[in-house]
Amino acid sequence: MKLYTSPTTPYGRKAHILILELGLENQIGISNKAPMEDPQDLHISNPIGKVPCLVFEDRHSLYDSPVICEFIDAQNGHKFVPAQGDERWDCLRRQALGDGVLDASFSRTMERLKPREQCSDLWLARWQNAIFRGLDAMEDDVAGAGDRFDLGDITTVCALGYLDLRHGDLEWRKGREVLTAWFKTVSERKTVAATVPA
């Protein structure tokens, strides 16, 4: 199997961290793609042309990070997404929250790439507000989390890392001491440190 990803995508980073956590790096190769260059092999595997995309030996594929991560985890004993019960739904909720922060952050990135006169202040404000509300919820989620490190936490660390990469001006740590301390600790985890976007 191969994971099509790119060095800076937080969505691909989620899957990459999970692969490393499960010790599957010799079974799932990492293949970096540049989606904006429209690589044909990526388009064949994912008609939407996005990464991450998990490609199997017979060329069938899975795409979208929640699907990829749940598949990989399910094949390896449900270690990062509980198979059932309240813990499962809490994990998936936290994953959705992290993905929502990522979606708003990515939209803000794309909007800011436009010439200033074409940028929408309305949308920039909406995305910023969504990010801040999401961060406040994350602050509550990691309080008392202890040593837990599931897919919800992986998604959270990827969202915070992406904010550091692209949106330092938002100063997300300000007023969020619990989340800041949690991120500092989790960032020292080997799999997280090995996948920091460059």
Secondary structure as GFF3:
##gff-version 3
##sequence-region A 1 198
A	DSSP	beta_strand	2	5	.	.	.	ID=ss1
A	DSSP	alpha_helix	10	21	.	.	.	ID=ss2
A	DSSP	beta_strand	29	32	.	.	.	ID=ss3
A	DSSP	three_ten_helix	35	37	.	.	.	ID=ss4
A	DSSP	alpha_helix	40	45	.	.	.	ID=ss5
A	DSSP	beta_strand	53	55	.	.	.	ID=ss6
A	DSSP	beta_strand	61	63	.	.	.	ID=ss7
A	DSSP	alpha_helix	65	74	.	.	.	ID=ss8
A	DSSP	alpha_helix	85	112	.	.	.	ID=ss9
A	DSSP	three_ten_helix	116	118	.	.	.	ID=ss10
A	DSSP	alpha_helix	121	142	.	.	.	ID=ss11
A	DSSP	alpha_helix	151	166	.	.	.	ID=ss12
A	DSSP	three_ten_helix	168	170	.	.	.	ID=ss13
A	DSSP	alpha_helix	177	186	.	.	.	ID=ss14
A	DSSP	alpha_helix	190	193	.	.	.	ID=ss15
###
